[in-house]
């Protein structure tokens, strides 16, 4: 077994709390896919007690397998990510001891905080582009769980014990590998929720201290900011099931120059509501493309594919993203967590129609401005 500087090898007893006669995972299983444990959304932090709080990182979820013959970086959906992050693959091959599996998040850090847009650009078919970006905007990995150590499965251990083993393993870790902060202090976690967003983080995680690692199950909680915005309804997409049902509504916000920008979508409807929306919005479809602010997007020629509501991309998975324009005359209120550039980072939740509000009032300047926060301070000793 390899034993790298700064990553001490742990005995079987330390790794499992059990006798060394317990069988270890064989080499044939070193890279067997593991589905990451997931989180359910909670409205607020759970009470202090047997809970571990961690910052929620905004990146690509990944598991790192260090085997006897190499390294594998696995995505959330169990696909390999190594070719997109060659700098991390090379680092892990040199730094990690064989027989361990880390769970964490791939991020790109900048002086302004985490940059999810730069992270998305790394998923590209051209190896030359990936090589260039890996030098210009190198990625980092923030570890928050340990699933295997010295070839032994740790998923049956409580979260608190896995955390102690992870801290021991990464005690002398150096960038681009980081150990996420953790605290049992609810007041400190509330401060993280208020401040860390300014560094590009995405909320706070709450994990039961005695919780086992349950692959694919929502066995922990994520708490995000909840905000509302009034948006212009400028179009929609049909639902994939067909039958004349609305799939998602396309939302717009006016910028300082008075240009209606595509800000995101809302799609939180049951099937009955989707059918009702198709009938309700039908009058707004009449002559909608005439003088529509997004009329140029009806045909891809000359349009920016990153800004077109109907554009296909490497993220669309071949889905039909054709859209139907609506006259931008109606306003809706949606709930969102945060912005990524000029767009909502995730799909929003529809709250209500705002018939009392004119579309021209749906501007970016209504949105809450997040104070900047220095990313390096997230790892300060004061933060757990």
N, C-alpha and C positions, 0 to 999 in steps of 0.2 A: 504494500500500500504506500502511496505517496504521503509524505508529511511535509507540508509547505511551511515556510517561515511565517509566523503570525497566525497559523491555523493549527493548533495542537490537536493531535489525534486523541480521541476519547476512548476509554475502555468500554467494553460491552455493558458493564454494570452501570457506568455513568450514563450511557446512551439510552438505556432502557429501564434501569432500576430493577432488572431481573438477572437471573443467573446467566452466565456466559454459555450455558449449554443450550439456550434457546437458538434455533436455527437462524442464520443470517440470510438476507436476500441474496440470491445467487447472481453471478455475472449476467446470466441471460435475462434477468429482470432489471438490469441497471437503467435502461432507457425505456422501460414500459411506461406508456402515457399515464399521467395522473390528472384527473380533472380538478382544477382548483376549487377550494371551498369558497362559497359565494356569500353575499350579504343581502339582507333585506333592508328596505328603507324604514327608518324610524323618524318620528317627528322631533324627538328631543333626546338628549343624552340620558341613558338609564341612571338610576340612583347609584351613588358610590356604594361599594361593597366588594363582592367578588367579581369585579369587572376590570379589564385592562383596556385603557384608552390609547389609541394611536392616531397620528395624523393620517388623513386619506390622501394618497398621492394620485396625481392626475397624469397617468401614463399608460403604458401597455403592460397588462398583467402578464407575468412570465414565471415559469418554473425553470430552475437551472439544475441540470443533472450532471454531476461530476463522476464519471466512471473510470474504470481502470485503464481504458484505452482512449479517453477523450471526454468531450463536453457536448451536451445538447441543451439548447435554450428552447423551451416549449412555450407556445402561446396559450392563451386561455382556452382556445378550442383545440388544443393538443397538436397544433401544427408547428414545424420547426421555424425558428426566427433567426438562426445563426447567420445566414447569408446577408441579412439586413443589418446586422450589428457585429461586423467582423472584429471591431476593436474590443467588444465585450467578450466574444468567444475566445480571442487570444489571451485576454487577461485571465479569464476563468481557468483556462488550461494551465496557466502558470501558477495561479494563486490558490485554487481550491483543492483540498485533499480528496482523493478518490473515495467514493462511497457516500457522498452527501448529496442532498437535494434541498435547494433553497426555494422559497416562495417569496415573491416580491414584485416590484414594479420597475419597468424600464422607463427612464425619464431623460429629458434633455434640459440641462440647467443653463441659464444665461444670467447676465447681471441683472436682468429685469425679472427673474424668477423662472419657473418652469415654462417651456415653450412646446405646447402640444402640436402646433402647426408644423414646427420643425421635425417633430417626432413622426408625424404622418408622412412627411416627405421621404422618410427612409424606406418606406414600403414601395419599392420601385423595381421594375424588371431589369434595369440597366446596371450591371455590376460597376461600371465606371462611375456612374453617379453616386452609387452607394459608397464607393471608396473615397470619393471626394468629400461627401458629406460626413463620413465617419471621421475625417480629419478636421473639417471646418466646424462641425457641430457634434462632437463626440458625446455618446450616451453614457449614462450612469445607471447603476442598479441599486435600488433601495430594498434591502431584505427585511421581511417582517415575520417569517416563519421558517422553521426547520423541520422537514419531513423525513429525512434520513440522515444518519450519521454513522460512519464506519460500516456502511452497508446494512444497517439495522433500521427497520421501520419504526418511526417515532409517532405515527399518526394516532396511536392508541394512548399516548401520554396526554395529560392535561395541558392546556395552553400555557399555563404558568411555568410548567417544567420545560416545555419546548422553548419558551422564551429564555430561560436561564441557560440552556444548552446553546441557543443561538448567540447569546451575549458572550459566552465563553469562546465559541468558535470564531467570532468576529472581533474579539477583543483588540486585536492589532491590525484590523483591516484598514486598507488605504483606498482612496479614490481610484477607480470609479465605483468601488463597492462601499455601500454605506449601510449602517444599521439604523432602522427607523426609531425615533424616540418612542418611549412608552411611559405611561404613568397610571397610577391608581387614584390620583387626585382629580376629582371631578371639576373642581374650580380651575385647575390648570388646563384641563381639557376644554372647558368653556372658553378660556383665553385663546387656546389654539384655534377654536372655531371662529373666533372673532378676528384674529390677527393673521393666521397663516394663509388665508385666501389671497392676501396681498402679495404673497410669494408664488401664487399659482397653484396652491394645494386645493383640495376638493372637499374638505369637510373633516370629520372625525369618525374613526371606527371604534366600535365597542365590542369587546370579545369576552365571553364568559371565562373566568380564570380556570375553571375546571373543565372547559369544553374540549372535546376531542377534535381532531382534524377529520372532517366529514367531506370527502371529495364530492363535488357537484351539488352539495346541499347548502341552503341558505341558513347557516348556523351562527352568523354574527350580524351585527347591525351597522349601518352607515347613516350618519347624520349630516345633512347638507343644509346650506342656507336655502330658505324659501322666500322668493320675492315675486312680485307681480308686475306686469307691464301691459299697457294698452297698445294693441297692434292693429295695423290695417290688414284686412283680409283681401289678398290680391289674387288668389288662385287656389286650386286644390288638385289632388291626385285621386284617381279611382282606386278603390280597394282591390286587392289582388284576387278576392273571391268572385269579382264580377257582380252581376245582378244590379247594376246601377247604384252601388253603394260608395259613399265618399270614404277614401282611405285616410288622407291627411289634408289639413288646411295649410296653405303657404302664407307666412306672416311677413309683413313689411314694416319697417320703421324709416322715418325721414331723417336724413343726415343734416348737417349744418348748411349744406348747399341746396336743401329742398329736394334732394333726389331720394326716391323710395328705394331702399336697399332690402334685398331678401335677407331676413334676420333668422329664419328658422321655420319649424313646422310644429303643429300640434295634432295629435292623433289619438287622444285618449277617449275613444267613443265605443259604446257597445253597438251591436249590429243593427238594432232598431233605430238608434240615433243616426247611424250612417245612412240608412235608407231615408230617414226624415230629412237629413241635411241635403241630400241630392235634390229633393223637391223644393226645399226652402231656398236653396241657392240658385235654382234654375233661372229666375228672372235676372240675376246678376250676370249670367253668361251671355245675354243678348248683346251683340256688338262689343264684347268685352275687349277684343284685341285692338280695336280702334283707339288710338291715343293712350293705350295702356303703357305705363312706364317700363314694363318689361317686354314690350312688343318685339324687340330685337332678339329675344330669347326664344321666340317661336320657331326660329330656324337657327341652327348652331353656327352658321357661317359668320365668322368675325366676332363671335361672342366669347367672353371669358368663360371657359368650362368650369372654373372653380366657383363661379357666381351664378350659373344658370340653374334654376330650379329643376329643369328637366334633363340635366346633363348626366351621362353615365360616367362613372369613375371606377378606379380600382377598388373603391370601398362599397360600391353598389351591388357587387356580387351578381351582376347580370340582370338585376331587377329592372322592370319597366318603370322608369321615372318620368314618363311623359306627363305633362300637366295641362290643366284646363284653366285659362285665364278668367278672372272675374273682374267686373268693374270695381275699382278700389273705393267703395262707398260705405263699407261696413267695418265696424270696429269690434274687436273682441278682447277680453281680458284673459291673460294666461298666467300661470305660475311657472317660474323658471328658477334654476339654481344659480348659474353664472354665465357670463359671456366668454367666448373665445374669439378675440378680435372683435368683429362687428356682428357676430352671430351667437345665438344661444348654443351653449356647449352641448346640451342634450335636448331631446324632444321636450316640449313644454306640455303643461297640463291645462286643458281648456277649463275656464271658470264660468264665464258668462258673456253674453253680448252686451256691448255698451252703445245702445242706440242714442244715448244722450251726448255722445262725444264725437266731434267731427274728425275725420281721418287726418286732417292736417295737424292735429294736436298730438299725433302718435310719433313722437320724436325720440331720438336717442337720449336727449338731455333729461328725460324723465327717469332714467335708470340710475340706480344707486352707484356711486363711484367708490370702488374699493381702495382704501389707502395702501400704498406699496409697503411690502415687508421684505427685508433682506433674507434671501433664501438660506444663507449660511447660519443665520440666527435660529433656524429651525433645529439645527443640531447642537445648539448651545447646551451646556450642562444644566442650565436652568430649566430646560424643557424635558426633563425626565432622563 
